[in-house]
Structures are given as C-alpha cells and as structure tokens.
Amino acid sequence: HADSERNGAAMRAVPIGLVQDLDELIEYAKINASLTHNNPRGIASSVAIALMSHFAFYSNPLHQDKEFVKLIIVPKVKKIDYVTSDYMNLVLSMEKFDPILLFGAEHVAKGVPCDGMRTVGAVTYLLTNLVNPKKILQTSIKLGGDVDSVASISLGIGLTHSDVGCLPRFLYDDLTNHEYGRDYILSLGRLLERQFPF
C-alpha cells in the first residue's frame, strides 16, 4: 500500500544516511518513503533513520549524546510529523524501560510492532542507550515483535564505528549465500565503501 504506516521505508533508509548533504539526504529519504509509505509517519520514519545513520557515520555513535538527537534530529523529523518527533522525545526521556511507551499498550505482550514510528522509537532507544553491537542485537531480540527490522536497522547504524567481528561468527558463516546472499551483500558493502570512504 502506498500509504502504509508500516516500517518498510525505515528499513530501506539506513544507506541513505551516507549522503553527505543533509538537504539531499532528507529529500532522498522522502522519496524512499513516498513509494510505499506516503504519509507523514512513513516519511518521518525514513527521514529519522536516515539522519541517525548519517550522524552515526559522519560524527560519532549516538549513545554519546542523547541531547544531540533531541536538538538536531528530532526538530528535522518534526517538520514532517510532530507525532513521530514527540514520540522520539518521549523515548529519549525514558529513565527506565517502558514497554507501553515503546510498543504501545496494545502491543506490550508482543513487542515492537511492524510500524514505522514504533520502529524508530525502538532504534532510538537501542542506539542512544547501548554501545556494544552484540548488546544491541541481544536487546533487539529481547524487545520482541518485529525483531529482524529493529535489529537490522540498529546494527546497520550501530556498526558504523565497530568491527563486525564483535558479533558471533555464526551470523556471518551461516548467512545464506544465494544470488542475493552473503557474497552479494559483501559486494554492495565494497561499492558503498568506495563511494563513501570512511
């Protein structure tokens, strides 16, 4: 559905963060969302993830400064959807884990729903509270719900300043290697490295 509020646009937004110019990045993130999630929350989720990815790649890991996320990323998201930006602020202000806030009351027993805004909230929570990629992965799993989306987005951003070797080896060794499997993903990674040198 072109107006879905699910998290597909957010899942595709991590590599958009490599775009250096913020105005271009935001435009690309909007285009990304408009294809399948053309509504304020879908677009805001794409922009939020692209911005988190950008600042994690070009600046420093997000866990080092929650205020940075509040002062720089959230206002840009607010220009698109104030509900998502207000939600991000609530997540950033959480003093202790609050599943009702993070998942929504109707999803407390199920974990993170397949919802763009809630996925952004879970990723924000993980990246601003955890440093170690293995812990990010473990906590993503513990959150439950749409684990694959939350874990892949969080690790896609969280590994920008870490070596993938810090994760269990079986995650690499056992990765399916069909036409679009491990070798394909590694080749895409090499292309991105050449285009966007660290």
C-alpha positions in Angstrom: 0.0 0.0 0.0 1.4 3.4 -1.0 0.2 5.0 2.2 1.3 2.3 4.7 2.4 3.3 8.2 4.5 0.1 8.5 8.3 0.2 8.7 9.4 -0.7 5.1 10.6 2.9 4.4 12.6 2.9 7.7 14.2 -0.4 6.8 15.4 1.0 3.4 16.7 4.2 4.9 19.9 3.2 6.6 22.2 3.6 3.5 20.6 7.0 2.7 22.5 8.2 5.7 25.7 8.1 3.7 24.6 11.1 1.6 26.7 14.0 3.0 24.4 16.9 2.2 21.5 17.0 4.7 19.0 18.6 2.4 19.7 16.0 -0.3 19.6 13.2 2.3 16.2 14.4 3.6 14.9 14.6 0.0 16.1 11.1 -0.8 14.6 9.8 2.4 11.2 11.4 1.5 11.4 9.9 -2.0 12.2 6.5 -0.4 9.1 6.7 1.7 6.8 8.2 -0.9 7.0 5.0 -3.0 5.3 2.8 -0.4 4.7 4.8 2.8 3.5 8.1 1.5 2.1 9.6 4.7 3.6 11.8 7.4 4.6 8.9 9.7 6.0 6.8 6.9 8.1 9.7 5.6 9.2 10.8 9.1 10.4 7.2 9.9 12.5 7.2 6.7 14.0 10.6 7.5 14.6 9.8 11.2 16.5 6.6 10.3 18.5 8.2 7.5 19.5 11.1 9.8 20.5 8.7 12.7 22.6 6.7 10.1 24.2 9.9 8.8 25.2 11.3 12.1 26.4 7.9 13.4 28.6 7.5 10.2 30.0 11.0 9.9 30.1 12.1 13.5 30.0 9.7 16.4 27.8 6.9 17.8 24.5 8.3 19.0 24.9 6.8 22.5 27.4 9.5 23.3 24.9 12.3 23.2 21.1 11.9 23.5 20.8 15.7 23.6 22.3 15.8 20.1 19.5 13.5 18.9 16.9 15.8 20.6 18.4 19.0 19.4 19.4 18.1 15.8 17.5 15.1 14.6 14.1 15.4 16.3 13.4 19.0 15.0 14.0 17.9 11.4 11.5 15.0 11.9 9.0 17.4 13.5 8.9 19.4 10.2 7.4 16.2 8.7 5.4 14.7 11.5 5.0 16.1 15.0 3.6 12.9 16.4 6.8 11.0 15.5 9.0 13.8 16.8 7.1 14.0 20.1 7.3 10.2 20.4 11.1 10.3 19.8 11.4 12.9 22.6 9.4 10.7 25.0 11.7 7.7 24.1 14.8 9.8 24.6 13.5 11.0 28.0 12.7 7.4 29.3 14.5 7.0 32.6 13.7 3.3 32.7 12.4 0.8 30.2 8.7 1.4 29.5 7.2 -1.1 27.1 3.9 0.7 27.0 5.6 3.8 25.7 7.9 2.0 23.4 5.5 -0.6 21.8 2.0 1.0 22.5 -0.4 -0.5 25.1 -1.9 -2.9 22.5 1.5 -4.4 21.7 3.1 -4.8 25.2 2.9 -8.6 25.2 4.1 -8.8 21.5 7.0 -6.3 21.4 7.8 -3.8 18.6 5.0 -3.7 16.1 5.7 -3.5 12.3 5.1 0.2 12.5 7.4 2.9 11.2 7.1 5.2 14.2 7.4 2.4 16.8 10.4 1.0 14.9 12.1 4.4 15.0 11.4 4.5 18.7 13.0 1.1 19.3 16.0 2.0 17.2 16.3 5.4 19.0 16.1 3.6 22.4 18.8 1.0 21.4 21.3 3.4 19.8 21.1 6.0 22.5 21.5 3.5 25.4 23.8 0.8 24.1 27.3 0.9 22.6 28.3 -2.7 22.0 26.8 -4.2 18.8 26.4 -7.6 20.4 24.3 -6.0 23.2 22.3 -4.0 20.6 21.5 -7.3 18.8 20.6 -9.1 22.1 18.4 -6.3 23.3 16.7 -6.1 19.9 15.8 -9.8 20.3 14.6 -9.3 23.8 12.3 -6.4 22.8 10.4 -8.9 20.6 8.0 -8.2 17.9 9.5 -7.2 14.6 13.0 -8.2 15.7 14.5 -8.5 12.2 13.7 -5.0 11.2 14.7 -3.4 14.5 18.0 -5.5 14.7 19.0 -4.9 11.1 18.4 -1.1 11.3 20.1 -0.8 14.7 23.1 -2.8 13.7 23.3 -1.1 10.3 23.7 2.1 12.1 25.4 0.8 15.3 28.2 -1.0 13.4 29.5 2.2 11.6 32.3 2.6 14.2 32.7 -1.1 15.2 34.1 -4.2 13.6 31.6 -6.8 12.6 34.0 -9.3 14.3 32.4 -8.3 17.6 29.3 -10.2 16.7 29.1 -14.0 16.9 30.8 -15.6 13.9 27.8 -17.9 13.0 25.9 -14.7 12.0 28.4 -14.4 9.1 29.2 -18.1 8.5 25.6 -19.2 8.4 24.2 -16.4 6.3 22.5 -17.7 3.2 24.6 -17.3 0.1 22.3 -17.4 -2.8 22.0 -14.8 -5.6 21.3 -12.0 -3.2 23.0 -13.6 -0.2 26.3 -13.1 1.7 28.6 -12.5 -1.4 26.1 -10.1 -2.9 25.8 -8.1 0.4 29.6 -8.0 0.7 29.9 -6.7 -2.9 27.4 -4.0 -2.1 29.4 -3.1 1.0 32.6 -2.8 -1.0 30.8 -0.5 -3.5 29.5 1.7 -0.7 33.0 1.9 0.8 34.4 3.1 -2.4 31.7 5.7 -2.9 31.6 6.8 0.7 35.1 6.3 2.2 35.3 6.3 5.9 
